[in-house]
Amino acid sequence: MKCVTIIGARPQFIKAAPMSSAMISAGLEEVLIHTGQHFDYEMSQVFFDELNIPPPKYNLDISGGSHAEMTGQMVIGVENKILKEKPDFVLVYGDTNSTLSGGLAAAKIHIPVVHMEAGIRSFNKRMPEEINRILTDHVSSLLLCPSETAIANLKNEGINRGVLNVGDIMADAAKKARNIVFGDNSFLPRLEGFNFTEKFDLLTLHRAENTDDELRMGNIIDALSRTDRPTLFPIHPRTKKKINDLNIVLPEKVTICEPLSYLSMASVLHSSTKVLTDSGGLQKEAYWAKKPCITLRDETEWVETLEGGANTLVGSETEKIVNSIHSISEIEFSDNLYGDGNSASTSLDAIIDFFSKKID
């Protein structure tokens, strides 16, 4: 059985690592196509090196431009490679332009699509990710979901066939990373003047709803100026450009660093006090690391993390952000939220079973 896997962004590299390992162990042939969506070393190649992901057979080097330009170029490039490789199925992850491009390219030429992390919804169609995940789900043959909520979302859209709850593939990667970095400070980045032994918060900010809105950005930065703890801010290249374009001056307590590798980020996460983010993946990783999360969005796809106060939605309201940073509360974390860290093997069994039945 032959699989073509489409990846292009940091979260997809992380998700692909345990699945690629599982496919290698099972003797499946996997061809990786890297769209090039994240192109610099820290956002791309370091993850292949660090997570032992097999090198991509193809790199399409497609980045920049509008969503339409990027998606259109990717569909053409991915279709060309799929026609050449003739796989039994195409595997896509998450909700990026690479995800949608892989799904559309495969479905248009009648190659079955397997969507990992299917059924996730924010119910906010202003988010490009929401459009990507909805359309990908509706062209997929096998939909591998991380939760019962995701299955219910698909059912509400009339998708009932080929739907399975396999847990969250990122739980596998997070579990492995935790075992590697726990108690080993060598994975912490070397940042002049930043003391990892003191309490600090971790910030990530990259979604267009925040970075493209000067008022929202201003409110978030204002909140950071009113905190007691230092904040470490591994900055996304696009966010860095926006901050420079808007001439935003960050508070002295905020330390910027370049994007971190996965293991370095895991080490920083486990050393931090709280997490502030607009990332979907980091909301879950904060939960698994048992760190309170403050989500700088008005909604979340990962509604289960809100239970028990582990995750708090604050949008961009300054007072809500400040109050959440300063709040102290006891939080109960579930050890098996979104699975037990064995989603890769469960997913691979589901794939083999699904396509074996189709062949029969």
C-alpha positions in Angstrom: 0.0 0.0 0.0 1.3 3.4 -1.0 0.6 6.7 0.7 1.4 10.3 -0.5 1.5 12.6 2.5 1.1 16.4 2.1 2.7 18.7 4.6 3.8 22.3 4.6 3.5 23.9 8.0 5.0 23.5 11.4 2.0 21.7 13.1 1.9 19.2 10.2 5.5 18.3 10.6 4.8 17.5 14.3 1.8 15.4 13.4 3.5 13.6 10.6 6.4 12.4 12.7 4.5 9.6 14.7 2.5 8.6 11.6 5.6 8.3 9.4 7.2 6.2 12.1 4.2 3.9 12.3 4.0 3.5 8.5 7.7 2.6 8.3 7.2 0.0 11.0 4.2 -1.5 9.2 6.0 -1.6 5.9 3.8 0.9 4.1 5.4 3.1 1.4 5.1 6.8 2.1 6.0 9.6 -0.2 6.2 13.0 1.5 5.4 16.2 -0.5 6.4 19.4 1.2 4.5 22.3 -0.3 7.0 24.8 1.1 4.4 26.8 3.0 6.8 27.3 5.9 10.1 27.8 4.2 12.8 29.0 6.6 15.0 26.5 8.6 13.5 27.0 12.1 10.0 26.8 10.7 10.7 23.7 8.6 13.9 21.8 8.2 14.8 21.7 11.9 11.6 19.7 12.5 12.5 17.1 10.0 16.0 16.8 11.6 14.7 16.8 15.2 11.7 14.6 14.8 13.3 12.1 12.5 10.8 12.6 9.7 11.9 11.0 6.5 13.1 13.7 4.0 10.4 14.8 1.5 10.7 13.4 -1.9 9.4 16.6 -3.3 9.5 20.2 -2.1 7.3 22.5 -4.1 8.8 25.7 -2.7 5.4 27.5 -2.7 5.1 30.3 -0.1 3.9 33.8 0.0 1.2 35.4 -2.0 -2.6 35.5 -1.4 -4.5 32.5 -0.2 -5.8 32.0 -3.7 -2.4 32.3 -5.3 -0.8 29.9 -2.8 -3.7 27.3 -2.9 -3.9 27.4 -6.7 -0.2 26.8 -7.2 -0.2 24.0 -4.6 -3.1 22.2 -6.2 -1.3 22.2 -9.5 2.0 21.1 -8.0 0.5 18.4 -5.8 -1.7 17.0 -8.6 1.4 16.6 -10.8 3.2 14.6 -8.1 0.2 12.5 -7.3 -0.2 11.5 -11.0 3.4 10.6 -11.0 3.4 8.5 -7.8 0.0 6.8 -8.3 -0.7 6.3 -4.5 -3.5 4.2 -3.0 -4.5 7.2 -0.9 -3.4 10.8 0.0 -3.0 11.8 3.7 -3.5 15.4 4.8 -3.3 17.0 8.2 -5.1 19.8 9.9 -6.4 23.0 8.2 -3.8 24.8 6.3 -3.7 25.8 2.6 -1.5 22.7 2.1 -4.3 20.6 3.6 -6.9 21.9 1.3 -4.7 21.8 -1.8 -3.8 18.1 -1.1 -7.4 17.2 -0.6 -8.7 19.0 -3.7 -5.9 17.7 -5.9 -6.4 14.1 -4.9 -10.2 14.1 -4.9 -10.4 15.7 -8.4 -8.5 12.8 -9.8 -10.3 10.2 -7.7 -7.6 9.3 -5.3 -9.1 8.7 -1.8 -8.2 11.3 0.8 -7.5 10.6 4.5 -8.0 13.6 6.7 -6.2 13.5 10.0 -7.8 15.9 12.6 -11.1 15.8 10.8 -14.3 17.4 12.2 -12.7 20.3 14.0 -14.8 23.5 13.9 -14.5 27.0 15.3 -17.8 28.0 13.6 -16.0 31.2 12.4 -15.8 31.2 8.6 -13.8 34.4 8.6 -10.9 32.2 9.6 -9.2 30.7 6.5 -8.5 27.6 8.5 -12.2 27.0 9.0 -12.8 27.1 5.3 -9.9 24.7 4.7 -11.0 22.2 7.2 -14.7 22.2 6.1 -13.9 21.7 2.4 -11.2 19.1 3.1 -13.7 17.1 5.2 -16.2 17.1 2.5 -13.9 15.6 -0.1 -12.3 13.0 2.2 -13.0 9.3 2.2 -11.7 8.5 5.6 -12.0 11.1 8.4 -9.8 10.5 11.4 -11.2 12.6 14.3 -9.5 13.6 17.6 -12.7 13.7 19.7 -16.4 12.8 19.9 -17.1 16.5 19.5 -15.5 16.3 16.1 -17.6 13.3 15.1 -20.7 15.2 16.2 -19.7 18.2 14.0 -19.4 16.0 11.0 -22.7 14.3 11.7 -24.3 17.7 11.8 -23.0 18.3 8.3 -24.3 15.0 7.0 -20.9 13.2 7.0 -21.4 9.8 8.6 -19.4 7.3 6.6 -15.7 6.7 7.1 -15.7 8.6 10.4 -13.6 7.4 13.3 -12.4 8.7 16.6 -8.7 7.9 16.8 -7.6 10.5 19.3 -5.2 13.3 18.6 -2.0 12.6 16.8 -0.3 15.6 18.5 -0.7 13.8 21.8 1.7 11.2 20.5 4.3 13.8 19.6 3.8 15.8 22.9 4.2 12.6 25.0 7.4 11.8 23.2 8.8 15.3 23.5 7.9 15.5 27.2 9.9 12.3 27.9 12.9 13.7 26.0 13.1 17.2 27.5 11.8 16.7 31.0 14.6 17.5 33.5 17.1 18.4 30.7 17.7 22.1 30.5 20.0 21.7 27.5 16.9 22.0 25.3 16.2 25.5 26.5 17.3 28.2 24.1 20.2 30.4 25.0 18.8 33.9 25.3 21.0 36.6 26.7 19.4 38.2 29.8 16.5 35.8 30.1 16.4 33.7 33.2 14.5 30.4 32.8 14.7 29.7 36.5 12.3 32.6 37.3 8.6 32.5 36.6 7.7 33.6 33.1 4.8 33.3 30.6 5.0 32.0 27.1 3.4 33.9 24.2 2.7 33.0 20.6 0.7 35.1 18.2 0.2 34.5 14.5 -3.4 34.4 13.4 -4.6 37.0 10.9 -7.5 38.0 13.1 -5.0 39.4 15.6 -2.0 40.4 13.5 -4.0 42.1 10.8 -6.1 44.1 13.3 -4.2 47.1 14.8 -6.7 47.5 17.6 -6.5 43.9 18.7 -2.8 43.9 18.5 -2.6 47.1 20.5 -4.9 45.7 23.2 -2.8 42.5 23.6 0.4 44.5 23.8 -1.1 46.8 26.3 -2.1 43.8 28.5 1.5 42.5 28.4 2.8 45.8 29.7 0.6 45.4 32.8 1.9 41.9 33.9 4.2 41.1 36.8 6.1 38.3 35.0 8.5 38.4 32.1 7.0 37.0 28.8 9.0 35.0 26.2 7.7 35.6 22.7 9.0 33.2 20.0 7.8 35.3 17.1 6.3 34.2 13.8 8.0 35.9 10.8 4.6 37.3 9.6 3.9 38.7 13.1 7.3 40.2 13.3 6.7 42.0 10.0 3.3 43.3 11.2 4.8 44.6 14.4 7.5 46.4 12.5 5.1 47.8 9.9 2.9 49.2 12.7 5.8 50.6 14.6 4.7 48.7 17.7 7.1 49.0 20.7 6.9 45.9 22.9 7.1 46.2 26.7 10.5 45.7 28.3 9.2 42.6 30.1 8.6 40.9 26.7 11.6 39.1 25.3 11.4 38.2 21.6 13.3 35.2 20.1 13.2 33.5 16.8 10.9 30.5 16.2 11.9 27.5 18.3 12.4 23.9 17.3 9.8 21.5 18.6 11.9 20.1 21.5 13.1 23.6 22.5 9.5 24.8 22.5 8.4 21.8 24.5 11.2 22.6 27.1 10.2 26.2 27.3 6.5 25.2 27.7 7.3 22.9 30.6 9.4 25.6 32.3 6.7 28.4 31.9 4.0 29.5 34.3 1.2 30.3 31.9 0.7 30.2 28.1 -0.9 33.0 26.0 -1.6 32.0 22.5 -3.9 32.2 19.4 -2.6 28.8 18.2 -4.9 25.8 18.3 -2.0 23.3 18.7 -0.4 25.1 21.6 -3.8 25.2 23.5 -3.6 21.4 23.6 0.1 21.2 24.3 -0.4 23.5 27.2 -3.1 21.3 28.5 -1.0 18.1 28.2 1.9 20.0 30.0 -0.6 21.0 32.7 -0.1 24.7 32.1 -3.0 27.2 32.3 -3.7 28.6 28.9 -5.0 32.0 27.9 -6.4 31.9 24.4 -6.3 35.3 22.5 -9.3 34.4 20.4 -13.0 34.7 20.6 -13.6 31.0 20.1 -11.7 27.7 20.1 -12.0 24.5 18.2 -10.7 22.6 21.2 -13.7 23.2 23.5 -12.8 20.3 25.8 -9.8 22.3 27.1 -12.1 24.9 28.5 -13.5 22.5 31.1 -12.2 23.0 34.6 -10.6 26.4 33.7 -7.6 24.9 32.0 -8.1 27.2 29.0 -9.7 30.7 29.1 -11.0 32.6 26.1 -10.2 36.3 26.4 -10.2 37.5 22.8 -8.3 40.8 22.7 -9.9 42.5 25.7 -7.1 44.0 27.7 -8.7 43.6 31.1 -9.7 40.0 30.5 -6.1 39.2 29.5 -4.6 40.9 32.5 -7.1 39.4 34.9 -6.4 35.9 33.5 -2.7 36.3 33.8 -3.0 37.4 37.4 -5.6 34.8 38.4 -4.7 31.9 40.6 -6.9 28.8 40.6 -6.7 25.1 41.1 -7.1 23.3 37.8 -7.8 19.6 37.3 -6.2 18.2 34.1 -7.3 14.9 32.6 -4.4 12.6 31.7 -6.1 11.3 28.5 -7.7 14.3 26.9 -7.8 13.6 23.1 -6.3 10.1 23.5 -3.6 8.2 25.3 -0.7 9.1 23.1 -1.1 6.1 20.8 -3.1 7.7 18.0 -0.6 6.9 15.3 -1.0 3.1 15.7 -4.8 3.5 16.0 -4.9 5.6 12.9 -2.7 3.3 10.9 -4.9 0.3 11.8 -8.0 2.3 10.7 -6.4 3.1 7.4 -5.3 -0.4 6.6 -8.7 -1.8 7.6 -10.5 0.8 5.5 -8.6 0.3 2.3 -8.4 -3.5 2.8 -12.2 -3.6 2.8 -12.3 -1.4 -0.3 -9.9 -3.7 -2.1 -11.9 -6.8 -1.1 
